[in-house]
Amino acid sequence: MLPRAFAEQPPLAAGHASATPGPAIETIGLCKEYGGRVVLQDLSLTVQRGEVFGFLGPNGAGKTTTVKILVGLVRPTAGEARLFGRPVSDPAARRRIGYLPEHFRFHDWMTGEELLDFHGRLAGMSANERRARIPEVLELVGLAGRGRERIRNYSKGMTQRIGLAQALLHRPDLVLLDEPTSALDPVGRREIRDLMRRLRAEGVTVFLNSHLLSEVELVCDCVAIVDRGRVVRSGRLKDLLGRSTELRITVDCVDEALLAHLRRYAEVLAVDGTTVTVGVAELDAAPAIAEAIVRAGYRLYSLVPMQRSLEDMFISLVHGGPV
Amino acid sequence: MNVLTIAQFTIHEALRRRLILAGVLLSLAFLGLFALGFSFLYGKVLEATAARPNPQMLAVFGATLTLLGLYAVSFLSSFTALFLSVGAISGEIDSGALHAVLARPLRRVEYVLGRWLAYAGISGLYVIAMSSAALLIARLIAGYTAADALRGILLLSLAAVLLVTLSLFGSTWLSTLANGVTMFSLFGLAWLAGIIEFIGEALRNEAMINLGILVSLLVPSDALWRSASFYFQSPAAMLALAAGRPVLPFAAGAPPTLPFILWSAGYVLLMLTGAVLVFARRDL
């Protein structure tokens, strides 16, 4: 099931994002209400070409609705959305995109190959292109040799893989993946991660809708965190995570005098036995803190800078806690 | 182009799900039964009247048997049309299979038209094959000839296409189950209206006739059958029945009016437009 070495395989994408100007995805003030229930409010985001973009949020935050608006399945109540500069209401905007829906259900009376052939026709591929490309994508998603079986007889993981094949079939410039690994085991997840890295290497823009934070942290360049229908934070992952730093300090004994010393340089966040966690504005404060501890007569066992994980940031943002 | 892709995909589905195979087998069984019953009954009448031949009575009897067979064909084709199309859109929405398809550079109108084309084509062909077969059986056994078989078959095909379109429209905004219940209720209502109109004519009761006509305009399927049935009668039977008054509750004594046929054709167009408009605005 493991895809063979990527180097041997033909490119995934045509690599020539359409000549139209504009970012891969741009939404401005997107709103969506379902019978008075607000699902999206004023959602604006931009995804530049070639980015692997993670779209994060708790269940019900509006992630899937956003993706559905982008692929033309749902009409926004207000606001606009563009793909490569074209409004999503124009079917031509969908020519260069691939989409894996959240529930990845396909016509299960078809075989895998028939499904891909059908989608290839709708995507405007010629019979020759389809004939050459279908075995390639089947191999790419780890379904080589299974294309003649009915989708009805596929396992959940295989169905998700055929969905990915369907999304990558026509070498799109932008792929929108809604929870692409929800049915896969750890090995399968890793394969999909590698696939996304490979897409990025070929200049394909990837919009990844996920709540698997570790997965997003591993592959995404940029993220947006959405909560209750709005973007609450977005930017390059490096910048977002590197912004503030914590130090975990372990000493021989923690008392009020030590904490008083520490407060001169940092904010004391937590005390656990002989370990103190402090927040500092800059990592450069660490040597001064170590020196102060030693000078005050404490024995310093360790001082470890801790980078905030995406999970920490996510939890603090979507629960309205301090950032 | 996309419309044809969707139509071809729809026919492929009907074949793969063995809908067409089941339909063909059942229909062959029906035609066999019809041929057997027809030859048995017609033979009995021939035998009974051998001493004193009565061509008029034979003509009416032959027409009655033929129309009964075609009436059954009309029921079969109506059910085929409804069963095929009752979940044409809603079933695809429920299964979720539509999401990936509509994310392609495909207009929703193309999807609706493709589905319609396939189902209307299957139903129309079914009507043509079945009514031709029934008429052929009547001809072989009793030498029966319809007054205007082509018009009759075309009207019957229009009835099937009309039902396909109506239920396709329903499936763009109702769930498959709700649509099924609605469509069979409407179909039954149209049938009942036909009976009411027939009784009204027999009793010369204006109110009943008007009620019948009103429902026939709302759902013209049964009225189209009655229009077709007029052309399916043999000229000899028409003469014998002294045309002008229906004698069989399921057949008509007069040809359909042009406005009614135009209304039925316009009805198909209206429902199809409705399906396209509703589906184009629907969130999935």
Interface residues (C-beta under 8 A of the other chain):
Chain A: Y34 K68 V71 G72 L73 V74 R75 P91 A92 A93 R94 R95 I97 Y99 L100 P101 H103 R105 F106 H107 D108 W109 M110 E114 F118 H119 R121 L122 A123 G124 G163 Q166 A167
Chain B: N2 T5 F9 H12 E13 R16 R17 S95 G96 A97 H99 A100 V101 L102 A103 R104 P105 L106 R107 R281 D283 L284
